[in-house]
Amino acid sequence: MNSIVVSVSVSKPETLIVNGMEVSTSIAKLPGEDPIYFDLDGPTGNETAEHPEVGYAFLAERYDF
């Protein structure tokens, strides 16, 4: 089975208030309009807040859209 990349989203850490506590997170990802390049640190323009993973991949076939 061949898969095609249909979307790449990036984020930078931001502080959110969750249950009254300040939390640094990069969970809110936005689709990029410019080309995104990948190197050993992951996609350019992406920063992580807590976790060491620099990227995730999900198959479009797993979603009903």
C-alpha positions in Angstrom: 0.0 0.0 0.0 1.3 3.4 -0.9 0.3 6.5 1.2 0.3 10.1 0.1 1.1 13.0 2.4 -2.1 15.2 2.4 -1.3 17.6 5.2 1.7 18.7 7.4 1.0 20.9 10.4 3.5 22.7 12.6 3.4 24.4 16.0 5.4 26.4 18.4 5.0 26.1 22.2 2.4 28.4 23.8 1.2 28.7 27.4 -2.4 27.7 28.0 -4.5 27.7 31.2 -5.8 24.2 31.9 -7.8 23.6 35.0 -6.3 26.8 36.5 -2.7 25.8 35.8 -0.3 27.3 33.2 0.8 24.6 30.8 3.3 24.8 28.0 2.1 22.9 24.9 2.5 22.5 21.2 -0.7 20.6 20.7 -2.5 23.3 18.7 -1.1 22.6 15.2 -1.8 24.8 12.1 -1.4 23.7 8.5 1.4 25.4 6.7 1.0 27.3 3.5 4.7 27.3 2.6 6.9 24.3 1.8 8.0 22.5 4.9 11.3 20.8 4.9 12.3 17.9 7.2 15.8 17.4 8.7 17.0 15.4 11.7 15.2 17.8 14.0 11.8 17.3 12.3 9.8 19.7 10.1 11.1 23.2 9.9 9.1 25.8 11.9 8.0 23.2 14.4 8.9 23.3 18.1 8.0 20.9 20.8 7.0 21.9 24.4 7.5 18.8 26.4 7.9 15.6 24.4 11.1 14.7 22.4 9.1 13.4 19.4 9.6 15.8 16.5 6.9 14.5 14.2 3.9 12.2 13.9 2.4 10.4 10.9 -1.2 9.3 10.6 -2.7 7.5 7.6 -5.6 9.4 6.0 -7.2 6.0 5.5 -7.7 5.9 9.3 -10.0 8.9 9.3 -13.6 9.3 8.0 -13.4 12.6 6.1 
